[in-house]
Amino acid sequence: MHALYLGAGVVTFVVYAIDKRAARTGRHRISENTLHLLALLGGWPAAVIAQQTLRHKTAKRSFRAVFWVTAAANVIAFVALTTPVASVLRIAG
């Protein structure tokens, strides 16, 4: 599981960096939906780091709101799949 988060984080940081460069140079941008999907898939910790270090996607409130929802959804899924909560949910379902 750790390797998945590490991989998702590396990919997410690189994608944020590419999008930041595209924003600065007027090139084709990466969609916000793609950035949110990466966060949802486990890249949200790296996205937070990228947002702060690259100063990217920090001003747009609507983006940040959806971003934190995707981060929360990832944490909830992680807990549900990797803790005793998962076995309780399987028994109840």
PyMOL Python script that loads the backbone (N, CA, C, O; Angstrom):
from pymol import cmd

cmd.read_pdbstr("""\
ATOM      1  N   MET A   1       0.829  -1.199   0.000  1.00  0.00           N
ATOM      2  CA  MET A   1       0.000   0.000   0.000  1.00  0.00           C
ATOM      3  C   MET A   1       0.869   1.256   0.000  1.00  0.00           C
ATOM      4  O   MET A   1       0.550   2.248  -0.656  1.00  0.00           O
ATOM      5  N   HIS A   2       1.971   1.196   0.747  1.00  0.00           N
ATOM      6  CA  HIS A   2       2.861   2.358   0.799  1.00  0.00           C
ATOM      7  C   HIS A   2       3.432   2.677  -0.578  1.00  0.00           C
ATOM      8  O   HIS A   2       3.568   3.844  -0.947  1.00  0.00           O
ATOM      9  N   ALA A   3       3.765   1.634  -1.333  1.00  0.00           N
ATOM     10  CA  ALA A   3       4.323   1.847  -2.669  1.00  0.00           C
ATOM     11  C   ALA A   3       3.309   2.528  -3.580  1.00  0.00           C
ATOM     12  O   ALA A   3       3.679   3.348  -4.420  1.00  0.00           O
ATOM     13  N   LEU A   4       2.035   2.192  -3.416  1.00  0.00           N
ATOM     14  CA  LEU A   4       1.006   2.832  -4.236  1.00  0.00           C
ATOM     15  C   LEU A   4       0.909   4.325  -3.938  1.00  0.00           C
ATOM     16  O   LEU A   4       0.798   5.147  -4.847  1.00  0.00           O
ATOM     17  N   TYR A   5       0.953   4.659  -2.659  1.00  0.00           N
ATOM     18  CA  TYR A   5       0.895   6.075  -2.286  1.00  0.00           C
ATOM     19  C   TYR A   5       2.147   6.816  -2.744  1.00  0.00           C
ATOM     20  O   TYR A   5       2.068   7.956  -3.203  1.00  0.00           O
ATOM     21  N   LEU A   6       3.294   6.171  -2.620  1.00  0.00           N
ATOM     22  CA  LEU A   6       4.529   6.798  -3.074  1.00  0.00           C
ATOM     23  C   LEU A   6       4.479   7.042  -4.582  1.00  0.00           C
ATOM     24  O   LEU A   6       4.811   8.128  -5.058  1.00  0.00           O
ATOM     25  N   GLY A   7       4.062   6.024  -5.321  1.00  0.00           N
ATOM     26  CA  GLY A   7       3.954   6.172  -6.775  1.00  0.00           C
ATOM     27  C   GLY A   7       2.954   7.234  -7.176  1.00  0.00           C
ATOM     28  O   GLY A   7       3.220   8.053  -8.055  1.00  0.00           O
ATOM     29  N   ALA A   8       1.798   7.215  -6.526  1.00  0.00           N
ATOM     30  CA  ALA A   8       0.775   8.230  -6.819  1.00  0.00           C
ATOM     31  C   ALA A   8       1.290   9.618  -6.489  1.00  0.00           C
ATOM     32  O   ALA A   8       1.000  10.587  -7.190  1.00  0.00           O
ATOM     33  N   GLY A   9       2.060   9.700  -5.409  1.00  0.00           N
ATOM     34  CA  GLY A   9       2.603  11.000  -5.010  1.00  0.00           C
ATOM     35  C   GLY A   9       3.606  11.543  -6.010  1.00  0.00           C
ATOM     36  O   GLY A   9       3.573  12.723  -6.359  1.00  0.00           O
ATOM     37  N   VAL A  10       4.492  10.680  -6.466  1.00  0.00           N
ATOM     38  CA  VAL A  10       5.495  11.118  -7.448  1.00  0.00           C
ATOM     39  C   VAL A  10       4.809  11.590  -8.722  1.00  0.00           C
ATOM     40  O   VAL A  10       5.119  12.657  -9.251  1.00  0.00           O
ATOM     41  N   VAL A  11       3.870  10.777  -9.209  1.00  0.00           N
ATOM     42  CA  VAL A  11       3.145  11.153 -10.430  1.00  0.00           C
ATOM     43  C   VAL A  11       2.402  12.466 -10.227  1.00  0.00           C
ATOM     44  O   VAL A  11       2.439  13.340 -11.093  1.00  0.00           O
ATOM     45  N   THR A  12       1.738  12.609  -9.106  1.00  0.00           N
ATOM     46  CA  THR A  12       0.959  13.818  -8.829  1.00  0.00           C
ATOM     47  C   THR A  12       1.838  15.052  -8.779  1.00  0.00           C
ATOM     48  O   THR A  12       1.496  16.080  -9.365  1.00  0.00           O
ATOM     49  N   PHE A  13       2.968  14.966  -8.085  1.00  0.00           N
ATOM     50  CA  PHE A  13       3.856  16.123  -8.001  1.00  0.00           C
ATOM     51  C   PHE A  13       4.352  16.519  -9.390  1.00  0.00           C
ATOM     52  O   PHE A  13       4.369  17.701  -9.735  1.00  0.00           O
ATOM     53  N   VAL A  14       4.751  15.541 -10.175  1.00  0.00           N
ATOM     54  CA  VAL A  14       5.249  15.818 -11.529  1.00  0.00           C
ATOM     55  C   VAL A  14       4.156  16.452 -12.379  1.00  0.00           C
ATOM     56  O   VAL A  14       4.426  17.395 -13.123  1.00  0.00           O
ATOM     57  N   VAL A  15       2.926  15.950 -12.281  1.00  0.00           N
ATOM     58  CA  VAL A  15       1.826  16.509 -13.067  1.00  0.00           C
ATOM     59  C   VAL A  15       1.540  17.950 -12.643  1.00  0.00           C
ATOM     60  O   VAL A  15       1.287  18.804 -13.492  1.00  0.00           O
ATOM     61  N   TYR A  16       1.578  18.223 -11.352  1.00  0.00           N
ATOM     62  CA  TYR A  16       1.409  19.603 -10.881  1.00  0.00           C
ATOM     63  C   TYR A  16       2.516  20.502 -11.439  1.00  0.00           C
ATOM     64  O   TYR A  16       2.250  21.627 -11.861  1.00  0.00           O
ATOM     65  N   ALA A  17       3.747  20.008 -11.442  1.00  0.00           N
ATOM     66  CA  ALA A  17       4.869  20.798 -11.962  1.00  0.00           C
ATOM     67  C   ALA A  17       4.689  21.070 -13.459  1.00  0.00           C
ATOM     68  O   ALA A  17       4.946  22.177 -13.933  1.00  0.00           O
ATOM     69  N   ILE A  18       4.250  20.060 -14.186  1.00  0.00           N
ATOM     70  CA  ILE A  18       3.998  20.241 -15.624  1.00  0.00           C
ATOM     71  C   ILE A  18       2.901  21.278 -15.838  1.00  0.00           C
ATOM     72  O   ILE A  18       3.018  22.138 -16.711  1.00  0.00           O
ATOM     73  N   ASP A  19       1.846  21.198 -15.050  1.00  0.00           N
ATOM     74  CA  ASP A  19       0.745  22.154 -15.196  1.00  0.00           C
ATOM     75  C   ASP A  19       1.183  23.567 -14.823  1.00  0.00           C
ATOM     76  O   ASP A  19       0.765  24.536 -15.455  1.00  0.00           O
ATOM     77  N   LYS A  20       2.013  23.682 -13.812  1.00  0.00           N
ATOM     78  CA  LYS A  20       2.516  25.006 -13.420  1.00  0.00           C
ATOM     79  C   LYS A  20       3.344  25.602 -14.552  1.00  0.00           C
ATOM     80  O   LYS A  20       3.196  26.777 -14.888  1.00  0.00           O
ATOM     81  N   ARG A  21       4.210  24.789 -15.132  1.00  0.00           N
ATOM     82  CA  ARG A  21       5.026  25.279 -16.256  1.00  0.00           C
ATOM     83  C   ARG A  21       4.128  25.678 -17.427  1.00  0.00           C
ATOM     84  O   ARG A  21       4.366  26.700 -18.069  1.00  0.00           O
ATOM     85  N   ALA A  22       3.103  24.880 -17.706  1.00  0.00           N
ATOM     86  CA  ALA A  22       2.178  25.204 -18.793  1.00  0.00           C
ATOM     87  C   ALA A  22       1.452  26.516 -18.511  1.00  0.00           C
ATOM     88  O   ALA A  22       1.230  27.313 -19.422  1.00  0.00           O
ATOM     89  N   ALA A  23       1.086  26.741 -17.258  1.00  0.00           N
ATOM     90  CA  ALA A  23       0.410  27.984 -16.892  1.00  0.00           C
ATOM     91  C   ALA A  23       1.324  29.187 -17.123  1.00  0.00           C
ATOM     92  O   ALA A  23       0.879  30.233 -17.595  1.00  0.00           O
ATOM     93  N   ARG A  24       2.591  29.027 -16.789  1.00  0.00           N
ATOM     94  CA  ARG A  24       3.542  30.137 -16.959  1.00  0.00           C
ATOM     95  C   ARG A  24       3.855  30.441 -18.416  1.00  0.00           C
ATOM     96  O   ARG A  24       4.103  31.592 -18.777  1.00  0.00           O
ATOM     97  N   THR A  25       3.841  29.399 -19.258  1.00  0.00           N
ATOM     98  CA  THR A  25       4.251  29.578 -20.652  1.00  0.00           C
ATOM     99  C   THR A  25       3.081  29.666 -21.622  1.00  0.00           C
ATOM    100  O   THR A  25       3.283  29.786 -22.830  1.00  0.00           O
ATOM    101  N   GLY A  26       1.855  29.608 -21.098  1.00  0.00           N
ATOM    102  CA  GLY A  26       0.688  29.742 -21.955  1.00  0.00           C
ATOM    103  C   GLY A  26       0.391  28.511 -22.793  1.00  0.00           C
ATOM    104  O   GLY A  26      -0.277  28.605 -23.822  1.00  0.00           O
ATOM    105  N   ARG A  27       0.876  27.376 -22.366  1.00  0.00           N
ATOM    106  CA  ARG A  27       0.631  26.132 -23.100  1.00  0.00           C
ATOM    107  C   ARG A  27      -0.636  25.442 -22.606  1.00  0.00           C
ATOM    108  O   ARG A  27      -1.286  25.889 -21.662  1.00  0.00           O
ATOM    109  N   HIS A  28      -0.962  24.344 -23.273  1.00  0.00           N
ATOM    110  CA  HIS A  28      -2.138  23.554 -22.919  1.00  0.00           C
ATOM    111  C   HIS A  28      -2.017  23.050 -21.486  1.00  0.00           C
ATOM    112  O   HIS A  28      -0.999  22.477 -21.098  1.00  0.00           O
ATOM    113  N   ARG A  29      -3.077  23.272 -20.706  1.00  0.00           N
ATOM    114  CA  ARG A  29      -3.075  22.933 -19.285  1.00  0.00           C
ATOM    115  C   ARG A  29      -3.635  21.547 -19.025  1.00  0.00           C
ATOM    116  O   ARG A  29      -4.365  20.993 -19.847  1.00  0.00           O
ATOM    117  N   ILE A  30      -3.289  20.997 -17.883  1.00  0.00           N
ATOM    118  CA  ILE A  30      -3.854  19.740 -17.414  1.00  0.00           C
ATOM    119  C   ILE A  30      -5.185  20.074 -16.742  1.00  0.00           C
ATOM    120  O   ILE A  30      -5.276  21.036 -15.979  1.00  0.00           O
ATOM    121  N   SER A  31      -6.194  19.291 -17.023  1.00  0.00           N
ATOM    122  CA  SER A  31      -7.522  19.608 -16.495  1.00  0.00           C
ATOM    123  C   SER A  31      -7.559  19.467 -14.974  1.00  0.00           C
ATOM    124  O   SER A  31      -6.847  18.653 -14.387  1.00  0.00           O
ATOM    125  N   GLU A  32      -8.393  20.268 -14.370  1.00  0.00           N
ATOM    126  CA  GLU A  32      -8.580  20.178 -12.922  1.00  0.00           C
ATOM    127  C   GLU A  32      -9.138  18.812 -12.542  1.00  0.00           C
ATOM    128  O   GLU A  32      -8.812  18.282 -11.480  1.00  0.00           O
ATOM    129  N   ASN A  33      -9.972  18.243 -13.401  1.00  0.00           N
ATOM    130  CA  ASN A  33     -10.505  16.911 -13.118  1.00  0.00           C
ATOM    131  C   ASN A  33      -9.387  15.875 -13.014  1.00  0.00           C
ATOM    132  O   ASN A  33      -9.457  14.969 -12.183  1.00  0.00           O
ATOM    133  N   THR A  34      -8.372  16.001 -13.839  1.00  0.00           N
ATOM    134  CA  THR A  34      -7.227  15.085 -13.769  1.00  0.00           C
ATOM    135  C   THR A  34      -6.484  15.281 -12.459  1.00  0.00           C
ATOM    136  O   THR A  34      -6.101  14.304 -11.814  1.00  0.00           O
ATOM    137  N   LEU A  35      -6.275  16.517 -12.062  1.00  0.00           N
ATOM    138  CA  LEU A  35      -5.590  16.787 -10.793  1.00  0.00           C
ATOM    139  C   LEU A  35      -6.405  16.233  -9.622  1.00  0.00           C
ATOM    140  O   LEU A  35      -5.836  15.689  -8.675  1.00  0.00           O
ATOM    141  N   HIS A  36      -7.712  16.364  -9.680  1.00  0.00           N
ATOM    142  CA  HIS A  36      -8.561  15.823  -8.618  1.00  0.00           C
ATOM    143  C   HIS A  36      -8.540  14.296  -8.611  1.00  0.00           C
ATOM    144  O   HIS A  36      -8.526  13.682  -7.544  1.00  0.00           O
ATOM    145  N   LEU A  37      -8.536  13.686  -9.781  1.00  0.00           N
ATOM    146  CA  LEU A  37      -8.473  12.234  -9.848  1.00  0.00           C
ATOM    147  C   LEU A  37      -7.178  11.713  -9.230  1.00  0.00           C
ATOM    148  O   LEU A  37      -7.188  10.719  -8.505  1.00  0.00           O
ATOM    149  N   LEU A  38      -6.075  12.379  -9.516  1.00  0.00           N
ATOM    150  CA  LEU A  38      -4.795  11.988  -8.919  1.00  0.00           C
ATOM    151  C   LEU A  38      -4.845  12.092  -7.397  1.00  0.00           C
ATOM    152  O   LEU A  38      -4.313  11.232  -6.695  1.00  0.00           O
ATOM    153  N   ALA A  39      -5.476  13.135  -6.894  1.00  0.00           N
ATOM    154  CA  ALA A  39      -5.627  13.287  -5.440  1.00  0.00           C
ATOM    155  C   ALA A  39      -6.469  12.161  -4.876  1.00  0.00           C
ATOM    156  O   ALA A  39      -6.131  11.580  -3.845  1.00  0.00           O
ATOM    157  N   LEU A  40      -7.557  11.856  -5.544  1.00  0.00           N
ATOM    158  CA  LEU A  40      -8.459  10.801  -5.087  1.00  0.00           C
ATOM    159  C   LEU A  40      -7.767   9.444  -5.066  1.00  0.00           C
ATOM    160  O   LEU A  40      -8.048   8.617  -4.199  1.00  0.00           O
ATOM    161  N   LEU A  41      -6.867   9.212  -6.015  1.00  0.00           N
ATOM    162  CA  LEU A  41      -6.172   7.929  -6.115  1.00  0.00           C
ATOM    163  C   LEU A  41      -4.998   7.800  -5.152  1.00  0.00           C
ATOM    164  O   LEU A  41      -4.279   6.802  -5.188  1.00  0.00           O
ATOM    165  N   GLY A  42      -4.796   8.784  -4.301  1.00  0.00           N
ATOM    166  CA  GLY A  42      -3.756   8.694  -3.283  1.00  0.00           C
ATOM    167  C   GLY A  42      -2.648   9.713  -3.407  1.00  0.00           C
ATOM    168  O   GLY A  42      -1.724   9.718  -2.592  1.00  0.00           O
ATOM    169  N   GLY A  43      -2.715  10.568  -4.397  1.00  0.00           N
ATOM    170  CA  GLY A  43      -1.664  11.562  -4.580  1.00  0.00           C
ATOM    171  C   GLY A  43      -1.883  12.858  -3.833  1.00  0.00           C
ATOM    172  O   GLY A  43      -1.124  13.811  -4.010  1.00  0.00           O
ATOM    173  N   TRP A  44      -2.911  12.908  -2.998  1.00  0.00           N
ATOM    174  CA  TRP A  44      -3.239  14.181  -2.344  1.00  0.00           C
ATOM    175  C   TRP A  44      -2.139  14.699  -1.424  1.00  0.00           C
ATOM    176  O   TRP A  44      -1.949  15.914  -1.379  1.00  0.00           O
ATOM    177  N   PRO A  45      -1.387  13.855  -0.673  1.00  0.00           N
ATOM    178  CA  PRO A  45      -0.319  14.451   0.148  1.00  0.00           C
ATOM    179  C   PRO A  45       0.744  15.161  -0.712  1.00  0.00           C
ATOM    180  O   PRO A  45       1.228  16.234  -0.354  1.00  0.00           O
ATOM    181  N   ALA A  46       1.091  14.547  -1.838  1.00  0.00           N
ATOM    182  CA  ALA A  46       2.063  15.186  -2.738  1.00  0.00           C
ATOM    183  C   ALA A  46       1.466  16.423  -3.384  1.00  0.00           C
ATOM    184  O   ALA A  46       2.181  17.388  -3.656  1.00  0.00           O
ATOM    185  N   ALA A  47       0.171  16.404  -3.632  1.00  0.00           N
ATOM    186  CA  ALA A  47      -0.484  17.582  -4.202  1.00  0.00           C
ATOM    187  C   ALA A  47      -0.406  18.757  -3.243  1.00  0.00           C
ATOM    188  O   ALA A  47      -0.189  19.892  -3.668  1.00  0.00           O
ATOM    189  N   VAL A  48      -0.580  18.497  -1.957  1.00  0.00           N
ATOM    190  CA  VAL A  48      -0.450  19.564  -0.952  1.00  0.00           C
ATOM    191  C   VAL A  48       0.964  20.136  -0.997  1.00  0.00           C
ATOM    192  O   VAL A  48       1.148  21.353  -0.978  1.00  0.00           O
ATOM    193  N   ILE A  49       1.946  19.264  -1.056  1.00  0.00           N
ATOM    194  CA  ILE A  49       3.344  19.718  -1.121  1.00  0.00           C
ATOM    195  C   ILE A  49       3.582  20.505  -2.400  1.00  0.00           C
ATOM    196  O   ILE A  49       4.218  21.559  -2.371  1.00  0.00           O
ATOM    197  N   ALA A  50       3.079  20.004  -3.521  1.00  0.00           N
ATOM    198  CA  ALA A  50       3.251  20.698  -4.799  1.00  0.00           C
ATOM    199  C   ALA A  50       2.568  22.060  -4.780  1.00  0.00           C
ATOM    200  O   ALA A  50       3.124  23.045  -5.267  1.00  0.00           O
ATOM    201  N   GLN A  51       1.370  22.115  -4.221  1.00  0.00           N
ATOM    202  CA  GLN A  51       0.656  23.387  -4.167  1.00  0.00           C
ATOM    203  C   GLN A  51       1.460  24.426  -3.396  1.00  0.00           C
ATOM    204  O   GLN A  51       1.514  25.591  -3.788  1.00  0.00           O
ATOM    205  N   GLN A  52       2.075  24.011  -2.320  1.00  0.00           N
ATOM    206  CA  GLN A  52       2.820  24.960  -1.485  1.00  0.00           C
ATOM    207  C   GLN A  52       4.188  25.299  -2.069  1.00  0.00           C
ATOM    208  O   GLN A  52       4.578  26.466  -2.099  1.00  0.00           O
ATOM    209  N   THR A  53       4.914  24.290  -2.532  1.00  0.00           N
ATOM    210  CA  THR A  53       6.265  24.562  -3.035  1.00  0.00           C
ATOM    211  C   THR A  53       6.257  25.235  -4.399  1.00  0.00           C
ATOM    212  O   THR A  53       7.113  26.072  -4.687  1.00  0.00           O
ATOM    213  N   LEU A  54       5.295  24.872  -5.237  1.00  0.00           N
ATOM    214  CA  LEU A  54       5.218  25.455  -6.574  1.00  0.00           C
ATOM    215  C   LEU A  54       4.311  26.682  -6.625  1.00  0.00           C
ATOM    216  O   LEU A  54       4.251  27.380  -7.637  1.00  0.00           O
ATOM    217  N   ARG A  55       3.603  26.939  -5.514  1.00  0.00           N
ATOM    218  CA  ARG A  55       2.609  28.016  -5.461  1.00  0.00           C
ATOM    219  C   ARG A  55       1.633  27.868  -6.630  1.00  0.00           C
ATOM    220  O   ARG A  55       1.426  28.784  -7.426  1.00  0.00           O
ATOM    221  N   HIS A  56       1.049  26.676  -6.695  1.00  0.00           N
ATOM    222  CA  HIS A  56       0.157  26.349  -7.806  1.00  0.00           C
ATOM    223  C   HIS A  56      -1.181  25.854  -7.267  1.00  0.00           C
ATOM    224  O   HIS A  56      -1.228  25.005  -6.377  1.00  0.00           O
ATOM    225  N   LYS A  57      -2.248  26.385  -7.808  1.00  0.00           N
ATOM    226  CA  LYS A  57      -3.606  26.007  -7.448  1.00  0.00           C
ATOM    227  C   LYS A  57      -3.934  26.358  -5.997  1.00  0.00           C
ATOM    228  O   LYS A  57      -4.699  25.652  -5.339  1.00  0.00           O
ATOM    229  N   THR A  58      -3.364  27.429  -5.514  1.00  0.00           N
ATOM    230  CA  THR A  58      -3.621  27.824  -4.126  1.00  0.00           C
ATOM    231  C   THR A  58      -4.641  28.956  -4.017  1.00  0.00           C
ATOM    232  O   THR A  58      -5.191  29.175  -2.938  1.00  0.00           O
ATOM    233  N   ALA A  59      -4.904  29.666  -5.087  1.00  0.00           N
ATOM    234  CA  ALA A  59      -5.787  30.830  -5.009  1.00  0.00           C
ATOM    235  C   ALA A  59      -7.239  30.518  -5.372  1.00  0.00           C
ATOM    236  O   ALA A  59      -8.154  31.196  -4.904  1.00  0.00           O
ATOM    237  N   LYS A  60      -7.452  29.511  -6.192  1.00  0.00           N
ATOM    238  CA  LYS A  60      -8.798  29.228  -6.683  1.00  0.00           C
ATOM    239  C   LYS A  60      -9.568  28.418  -5.638  1.00  0.00           C
ATOM    240  O   LYS A  60      -9.321  27.227  -5.447  1.00  0.00           O
ATOM    241  N   ARG A  61     -10.496  29.082  -4.974  1.00  0.00           N
ATOM    242  CA  ARG A  61     -11.236  28.458  -3.866  1.00  0.00           C
ATOM    243  C   ARG A  61     -12.039  27.238  -4.296  1.00  0.00           C
ATOM    244  O   ARG A  61     -12.097  26.242  -3.575  1.00  0.00           O
ATOM    245  N   SER A  62     -12.658  27.314  -5.468  1.00  0.00           N
ATOM    246  CA  SER A  62     -13.475  26.179  -5.913  1.00  0.00           C
ATOM    247  C   SER A  62     -12.600  24.936  -6.122  1.00  0.00           C
ATOM    248  O   SER A  62     -13.018  23.823  -5.802  1.00  0.00           O
ATOM    249  N   PHE A  63     -11.402  25.123  -6.651  1.00  0.00           N
ATOM    250  CA  PHE A  63     -10.482  23.991  -6.821  1.00  0.00           C
ATOM    251  C   PHE A  63     -10.106  23.418  -5.465  1.00  0.00           C
ATOM    252  O   PHE A  63     -10.143  22.204  -5.263  1.00  0.00           O
ATOM    253  N   ARG A  64      -9.746  24.290  -4.544  1.00  0.00           N
ATOM    254  CA  ARG A  64      -9.312  23.836  -3.212  1.00  0.00           C
ATOM    255  C   ARG A  64     -10.430  23.087  -2.489  1.00  0.00           C
ATOM    256  O   ARG A  64     -10.171  22.096  -1.807  1.00  0.00           O
ATOM    257  N   ALA A  65     -11.659  23.552  -2.634  1.00  0.00           N
ATOM    258  CA  ALA A  65     -12.777  22.885  -1.964  1.00  0.00           C
ATOM    259  C   ALA A  65     -12.951  21.458  -2.487  1.00  0.00           C
ATOM    260  O   ALA A  65     -13.081  20.519  -1.703  1.00  0.00           O
ATOM    261  N   VAL A  66     -12.953  21.301  -3.796  1.00  0.00           N
ATOM    262  CA  VAL A  66     -13.087  19.961  -4.372  1.00  0.00           C
ATOM    263  C   VAL A  66     -11.867  19.117  -4.017  1.00  0.00           C
ATOM    264  O   VAL A  66     -11.994  17.925  -3.740  1.00  0.00           O
ATOM    265  N   PHE A  67     -10.691  19.731  -4.026  1.00  0.00           N
ATOM    266  CA  PHE A  67      -9.475  19.007  -3.677  1.00  0.00           C
ATOM    267  C   PHE A  67      -9.591  18.377  -2.292  1.00  0.00           C
ATOM    268  O   PHE A  67      -9.267  17.202  -2.121  1.00  0.00           O
ATOM    269  N   TRP A  68     -10.048  19.142  -1.303  1.00  0.00           N
ATOM    270  CA  TRP A  68     -10.134  18.610   0.052  1.00  0.00           C
ATOM    271  C   TRP A  68     -11.211  17.540   0.180  1.00  0.00           C
ATOM    272  O   TRP A  68     -11.095  16.647   1.019  1.00  0.00           O
ATOM    273  N   VAL A  69     -12.244  17.617  -0.628  1.00  0.00           N
ATOM    274  CA  VAL A  69     -13.243  16.539  -0.651  1.00  0.00           C
ATOM    275  C   VAL A  69     -12.608  15.257  -1.189  1.00  0.00           C
ATOM    276  O   VAL A  69     -12.846  14.176  -0.650  1.00  0.00           O
ATOM    277  N   THR A  70     -11.802  15.369  -2.249  1.00  0.00           N
ATOM    278  CA  THR A  70     -11.144  14.177  -2.794  1.00  0.00           C
ATOM    279  C   THR A  70     -10.141  13.608  -1.792  1.00  0.00           C
ATOM    280  O   THR A  70     -10.016  12.391  -1.664  1.00  0.00           O
ATOM    281  N   ALA A  71      -9.436  14.474  -1.090  1.00  0.00           N
ATOM    282  CA  ALA A  71      -8.485  13.995  -0.079  1.00  0.00           C
ATOM    283  C   ALA A  71      -9.223  13.258   1.032  1.00  0.00           C
ATOM    284  O   ALA A  71      -8.787  12.191   1.464  1.00  0.00           O
ATOM    285  N   ALA A  72     -10.328  13.814   1.493  1.00  0.00           N
ATOM    286  CA  ALA A  72     -11.118  13.160   2.546  1.00  0.00           C
ATOM    287  C   ALA A  72     -11.670  11.822   2.063  1.00  0.00           C
ATOM    288  O   ALA A  72     -11.674  10.843   2.809  1.00  0.00           O
ATOM    289  N   ALA A  73     -12.131  11.779   0.831  1.00  0.00           N
ATOM    290  CA  ALA A  73     -12.649  10.525   0.275  1.00  0.00           C
ATOM    291  C   ALA A  73     -11.554   9.470   0.222  1.00  0.00           C
ATOM    292  O   ALA A  73     -11.806   8.297   0.498  1.00  0.00           O
ATOM    293  N   ASN A  74     -10.342   9.880  -0.133  1.00  0.00           N
ATOM    294  CA  ASN A  74      -9.234   8.931  -0.165  1.00  0.00           C
ATOM    295  C   ASN A  74      -8.916   8.411   1.226  1.00  0.00           C
ATOM    296  O   ASN A  74      -8.699   7.212   1.402  1.00  0.00           O
ATOM    297  N   VAL A  75      -8.886   9.284   2.204  1.00  0.00           N
ATOM    298  CA  VAL A  75      -8.591   8.864   3.573  1.00  0.00           C
ATOM    299  C   VAL A  75      -9.671   7.907   4.074  1.00  0.00           C
ATOM    300  O   VAL A  75      -9.356   6.897   4.704  1.00  0.00           O
ATOM    301  N   ILE A  76     -10.922   8.210   3.806  1.00  0.00           N
ATOM    302  CA  ILE A  76     -12.020   7.337   4.228  1.00  0.00           C
ATOM    303  C   ILE A  76     -11.887   5.961   3.566  1.00  0.00           C
ATOM    304  O   ILE A  76     -12.040   4.937   4.231  1.00  0.00           O
ATOM    305  N   ALA A  77     -11.605   5.934   2.277  1.00  0.00           N
ATOM    306  CA  ALA A  77     -11.434   4.655   1.573  1.00  0.00           C
ATOM    307  C   ALA A  77     -10.242   3.892   2.127  1.00  0.00           C
ATOM    308  O   ALA A  77     -10.314   2.677   2.314  1.00  0.00           O
ATOM    309  N   PHE A  78      -9.147   4.595   2.390  1.00  0.00           N
ATOM    310  CA  PHE A  78      -7.954   3.955   2.942  1.00  0.00           C
ATOM    311  C   PHE A  78      -8.265   3.301   4.287  1.00  0.00           C
ATOM    312  O   PHE A  78      -7.902   2.148   4.520  1.00  0.00           O
ATOM    313  N   VAL A  79      -8.927   4.029   5.155  1.00  0.00           N
ATOM    314  CA  VAL A  79      -9.286   3.498   6.473  1.00  0.00           C
ATOM    315  C   VAL A  79     -10.225   2.302   6.327  1.00  0.00           C
ATOM    316  O   VAL A  79     -10.054   1.285   6.999  1.00  0.00           O
ATOM    317  N   ALA A  80     -11.205   2.429   5.455  1.00  0.00           N
ATOM    318  CA  ALA A  80     -12.172   1.354   5.268  1.00  0.00           C
ATOM    319  C   ALA A  80     -11.528   0.081   4.726  1.00  0.00           C
ATOM    320  O   ALA A  80     -11.967  -1.026   5.038  1.00  0.00           O
ATOM    321  N   LEU A  81     -10.487   0.245   3.914  1.00  0.00           N
ATOM    322  CA  LEU A  81      -9.852  -0.919   3.290  1.00  0.00           C
ATOM    323  C   LEU A  81      -8.699  -1.513   4.091  1.00  0.00           C
ATOM    324  O   LEU A  81      -8.322  -2.663   3.864  1.00  0.00           O
ATOM    325  N   THR A  82      -8.137  -0.754   5.016  1.00  0.00           N
ATOM    326  CA  THR A  82      -6.905  -1.214   5.664  1.00  0.00           C
ATOM    327  C   THR A  82      -6.982  -1.361   7.180  1.00  0.00           C
ATOM    328  O   THR A  82      -5.972  -1.646   7.823  1.00  0.00           O
ATOM    329  N   THR A  83      -8.140  -1.175   7.745  1.00  0.00           N
ATOM    330  CA  THR A  83      -8.274  -1.285   9.192  1.00  0.00           C
ATOM    331  C   THR A  83      -9.361  -2.301   9.530  1.00  0.00           C
ATOM    332  O   THR A  83     -10.044  -2.792   8.631  1.00  0.00           O
ATOM    333  N   PRO A  84      -9.529  -2.616  10.785  1.00  0.00           N
ATOM    334  CA  PRO A  84     -10.611  -3.530  11.173  1.00  0.00           C
ATOM    335  C   PRO A  84     -11.993  -3.063  10.738  1.00  0.00           C
ATOM    336  O   PRO A  84     -12.930  -3.860  10.690  1.00  0.00           O
ATOM    337  N   VAL A  85     -12.127  -1.781  10.423  1.00  0.00           N
ATOM    338  CA  VAL A  85     -13.405  -1.280   9.929  1.00  0.00           C
ATOM    339  C   VAL A  85     -13.812  -2.055   8.672  1.00  0.00           C
ATOM    340  O   VAL A  85     -14.995  -2.314   8.452  1.00  0.00           O
ATOM    341  N   ALA A  86     -12.822  -2.422   7.850  1.00  0.00           N
ATOM    342  CA  ALA A  86     -13.114  -3.155   6.622  1.00  0.00           C
ATOM    343  C   ALA A  86     -13.789  -4.479   6.913  1.00  0.00           C
ATOM    344  O   ALA A  86     -14.756  -4.832   6.238  1.00  0.00           O
ATOM    345  N   SER A  87     -13.311  -5.217   7.891  1.00  0.00           N
ATOM    346  CA  SER A  87     -13.930  -6.513   8.203  1.00  0.00           C
ATOM    347  C   SER A  87     -15.327  -6.326   8.797  1.00  0.00           C
ATOM    348  O   SER A  87     -16.219  -7.134   8.542  1.00  0.00           O
ATOM    349  N   VAL A  88     -15.520  -5.287   9.571  1.00  0.00           N
ATOM    350  CA  VAL A  88     -16.854  -5.009  10.122  1.00  0.00           C
ATOM    351  C   VAL A  88     -17.817  -4.680   8.995  1.00  0.00           C
ATOM    352  O   VAL A  88     -18.960  -5.136   8.999  1.00  0.00           O
ATOM    353  N   LEU A  89     -17.363  -3.891   8.031  1.00  0.00           N
ATOM    354  CA  LEU A  89     -18.224  -3.526   6.908  1.00  0.00           C
ATOM    355  C   LEU A  89     -18.575  -4.749   6.065  1.00  0.00           C
ATOM    356  O   LEU A  89     -19.699  -4.862   5.577  1.00  0.00           O
ATOM    357  N   ARG A  90     -17.616  -5.667   5.890  1.00  0.00           N
ATOM    358  CA  ARG A  90     -17.878  -6.877   5.119  1.00  0.00           C
ATOM    359  C   ARG A  90     -18.894  -7.770   5.828  1.00  0.00           C
ATOM    360  O   ARG A  90     -19.746  -8.376   5.180  1.00  0.00           O
ATOM    361  N   ILE A  91     -18.808  -7.851   7.138  1.00  0.00           N
ATOM    362  CA  ILE A  91     -19.746  -8.680   7.903  1.00  0.00           C
ATOM    363  C   ILE A  91     -21.142  -8.058   7.841  1.00  0.00           C
ATOM    364  O   ILE A  91     -22.131  -8.770   7.669  1.00  0.00           O
ATOM    365  N   ALA A  92     -21.225  -6.745   7.978  1.00  0.00           N
ATOM    366  CA  ALA A  92     -22.518  -6.062   7.990  1.00  0.00           C
ATOM    367  C   ALA A  92     -23.168  -6.098   6.612  1.00  0.00           C
ATOM    368  O   ALA A  92     -24.395  -6.105   6.507  1.00  0.00           O
ATOM    369  N   GLY A  93     -22.358  -6.120   5.552  1.00  0.00           N
ATOM    370  CA  GLY A  93     -22.876  -6.063   4.187  1.00  0.00           C
ATOM    371  C   GLY A  93     -23.294  -7.354   3.685  1.00  0.00           C
ATOM    372  O   GLY A  93     -23.751  -7.455   2.547  1.00  0.00           O
TER     373      GLY A  93
END
""", "prot")
cmd.dss("prot")
cmd.show_as("cartoon", "prot")
cmd.util.cbc("prot")
cmd.orient("prot")
